[in-house]
C-alpha cells in the first residue's frame, strides 16, 4: 500500500513538473515592474483603510448566505488555468481548451504565469496575515488554509490571475469585453467572500495585473502570440475570410 501511495505521489509530482515546464514566460520576475517601488504598502491595523478592510470582510461573510454567489466563490478558489478556462469560456463566448484552441490556450498559459510573477516580491516582503488568520475563523475553502498561512496576503495572486485573464480575453474578443471584465471583477470579489483576502489585497491585485499586462505588450513574442490567438478566435467563430482560413491552415502546418 505504501509503495502504491509513493508511486501515486511521484506520478502527480511528475505531471505537475511537466505542466510547469510547458510554461514559457515572457519575462522573469526581475524584469517585471517592482511593486515595492510604486505600489503602496498594505494598510496598517489602525486607521480608515483597515476599517474598510474589516467592513468588506463582514460584507463577504454576509454574501456567503447567498448560496449561488458562495458557490461561485468556492469554484474561484481553485487556483490555476483549469479554473480560468472553466469559468471564463462562457463570458468569452467560446469554449477554450488546449486541443480545440491551442493558440488561445498557449497565450493564457504563458501570459498569466508572467503576470503572476509580479506579486512574488511584495508577498514575501510584507507577509501580510490573511483575514481568516486574524479573525480566527474558517474560510469557504478550508483545504487551502494550511498553504495560505505560509503565503503572504498582499497582493492577491488569485485576483492577478483573474484580472489578467479578463484583460487578455477582452483583447482577443473586444465585443464581449463588458461581460468578460465583469467576470474578472467578480473573480477578485470571490477572494473577499471566501475569506482568504482583504479588500485592499484584491484592489492591489487588480492594479498589479494591469501593470503586468502593460509590460506584456513590450514583448514581441507576446504580441505575435496575441495575433495568433485573435486569428484563431476569428476562425473558430466563423468571422475569418476564406483567404484568412487558408493562410491560417498553411501556417498551422509549419508550426507543427
TAGIHU-V798748 format. One line per field, one symbol per residue. ss: DSSP state (@ for helix, = for strand, . for the rest). phi: phi as a letter, one per 40 degrees, with the letter a starting at -180 (. if undefined). A space follows every 50 residues. Layout:
# TAGIHU-V798748
ss=???
phi=???
This chain:
# TAGIHU-V798748
ss=.@@@@@@@@@@@@@@@@@@@@@......@@@...@@@@.........@@@ @@@@@@@@@@@@@...@@@@@@@@@@....@@@@@@@@@@@@........ .@@@@@@@@@@@@@@@@@@@@@@@@@....@@@@@......@@@@@@@.. ......@@@@@@@@@@@@@@@@.@@@@@@@@@@@@@@@@@@@@@....@@ @@@@@@@@@@@@@@@@...@@@@@@@@@@@@@@@@@.....@@@@@@@@@ @@@@@.
phi=.ccccccccccccccccccccccbccacdcccdccccbcdccdccbhccc dcdcccccccccccccdcccccccccccchcdcccccbdcccgaccaccc bcccccccdccccccdcccdccccccfcccdccccfbcccbcccddcccc bdcbcccdcdccccccccccccbccbddccccccccdcddccccgcacdc ccdccccccccccccdccbccccccccccccccccccgcccdcccccccc cccccc
